[in-house]
Amino acid sequence: MKTIRTVGVVGAGTMGSALAQKFAQEGYRVVLADTAIEFVNKGIATITKVLNEGLEKKVFTAAQVALAIDNIKGSSDLSALNECDIIIEAIYEDFTAKTNLFKQLSNSVPTTTILATNTSSFSVTELAQSVSYPERFIGLHYFYHAAKNRLVEIIPGAKTAENTTKSVYQFSIQAGKDPIYTKDAYGFAINRFFVPWLNDASRLLEEVKMPLHAIDTLCMKTFGIGMGPFALMNATGVPIALHAQKTLAKYGPSYKVAQPLVKQVEAKTNWEINESTYANSAEEEKLINERLLGSVFFVCSQILEEKVCSATDLNKGAKIGLKWKKGPVELMQKYGEKEVKRLVEQYAAKYNEKVPSGISESNWHLEFVTCNIKGKLAIIQMNRPEDLNALNEEVMKQLDACFTKAEKELAVDTIILTGSGKAFVAGADIRFFVKNMKDKTLDNIVNFTKYGQDVFEKIDRSPKKVIALLNGLALGGGLELALCADEIYALNKVNLAFPETGIGIYPGLGGTQRTSQKVGKGLAKYLVLSGKNLSAKEAEEIGLVDKIISSEEMFDLLAGGPLPDFSKHSCTGKWLAYSELYQNNNYTTILEGNCINNHLENGELEKLIKVMRFKAPVAMQFAETLIDEGRGPASELEKLISIFTTQDAMLGLSSIGQRVEYQGK
């Protein structure tokens, strides 16, 4: 499998410059090329401007900006790409232009260089015909804005080698993207349903006299999105929507380009969207919702029937790439098979189309946790990156099933728990807690927590070796899951924390107990009561993480490589001072400033007290008692009803990301 360190991007426009920026930010050397040096300079100027804007907003540090800019080299000479391990084409969507470029590259760069197209609509297999050694050719379809949007569709062509696919998958992960696999079909997966949705919205203009703003508003409500179809087309380019729909027209009469869309492009203007107080009728609302839901459900049922991608990747792609609150498969689950079937049949009949077999509910399973067994190794991966792998009832159920499967496999002696995307697991799904608090169904919270404790206990007590491989955020329930493992390895970029007392509750999946076993009661109280956000290095210093590993070592481990050696860290310096502070004082005496403090500097103590003043007092009291008593994870269940009926818990859980003042009630 090829290791990628230097990336070539051809095309310095909006997409190409965004890709170059992202790869440079992630530490890759980048060659940005275009036909003329002025285009290259303009692209680099755009990148520099975006990075400096990020610096002003404190998204980046000055050092990060300087390093990213230093990682980019511009050129109008394609021979500068010879040093690249992969070259990604990001020029305008013209088949002839793309094939001519690939012929040129194919004749000049080494035969081991991976060549990738960022086409949004053309066949990867057809484009590969212009390349010598098509085994190295693949589709990588990125989404706007490519420096921020994490989605990438990986599309192998008919002759793409397996090693090429594996290499670009690993590269995508390391470059901060969330990849999904799709077959080489026009429109691939996401544009295949999204572009017809835009087209059908345009087509509705022939049937209703509603203002565009009213249609957009209805769509935003129905699909849980921040922009309606017309606003989206204005943002990304109305001609792009037309071009993409023309490419899809081969699929059948329902894909025929809408005349209002054609006319709008001919007018060379954006859609005119004027906010209004238009009150749509129930009939109009029904027409628009049924047509656009029918469009999405029809095309997505075709995608599932044709096995273009899995239901999980289809749903994930919409949530990550399009920012839909619910993906299309979740929407189908919400409406149910009977209603989905009615809407699809109605839509198909309108265009004299065949009803796809993918309409069946049996095709809608979403795999939030996966189990991959490779000889003696079982890899259990949290597979819900669009929601930071947050734990809810279904995720916990799938985790239980996957771990049970791995444990029963006699050949397996090591089980690795890891995540996907930006997180290992970023805690429990807060929406579940808030809903049940509002509905006064707290038994659901207790039952979920008790079941979660049972699953975690099974992992903790497994006779097989369990490794937690932290790829990203490990917060709250995610850190509690990691603590069930025998050993914890982490990438350098990982952050770990118990944020619970800052949102009005306390750790309930063993966090008050297993943390003490790992680092001692003093540091356990420090972490839980302060909510301290630890870097991987800090977590290793206190012994919470056993070993920091590189991304290359992570992939080696996941491929069955040897476990790394490490030595236990002894708590020293400021960490020992924090430990002693919490061992010698309770949280109230610390807050009052009347604590016994032999080693922590006053400035540090003042900072700590300031932080703790923004934590919920009842949550801190319960957590401290649980840690002091050390009666095991089950003891955390005893105060669940009490904590979830406090005003502080409702305030904290309903105000995520905001600073609030707790009343201790």
Secondary structure, DSSP 4 states (H G I P E B T S, - for coil): -----EEEEE--SHHHHHHHHHHHHTT-EEEEE-SSHHHHHHHHHHHHHHHHHHHHTTSS-HHHHHHHHHTEEEES-GGGGGG-SEEEE---S-HHHHHHHHHHHHHHS-TTSEEEE--SSS-HHHHHTTSSSGGGEEEEEE-SSTTT--EEEEEE-TT--HHHHHHHHHHHHHTT-EEEE--S-TTTTHHHHHHHHHHHHHHGGGT----HHHHHHHHHHHHT-SS-HHHHHHHH-HHHHHHHHHHHGGG-GGGSPPHHHHHHHHTTS------------HHHHHHHHHHHHHHHHHHHHHHHHTTSS-HHHHHHHHHHHS--SS-HHHHHHHHHHHHHHHHHHHHHHHTT-PPPGGGSGGG----SEEEEEETTEEEEEE--GGGTT-B-HHHHHHHHHHHHHHHH-TT--EEEEE-BTTEEEE-B-HHHHHHHHHTT-HHHHHHHHHHHHHHHHHHHT-SSEEEEEE-SEEETHHHHHHTTSSEEEEETT-EEE--GGGGT----SSHHHHHHHHH-HHHHHHHHHH---EEHHHHHHTTSSSEEE-HHHHHHHHTTPPPPP--PPPP-HHHHHHHHHHHH--HHHHHHT----SSS-HHHHHHHHHHHTTS-HHHHHHHHHHHHH---GGGGGGGHHHHHTSHHHHHHHTSTTS-------
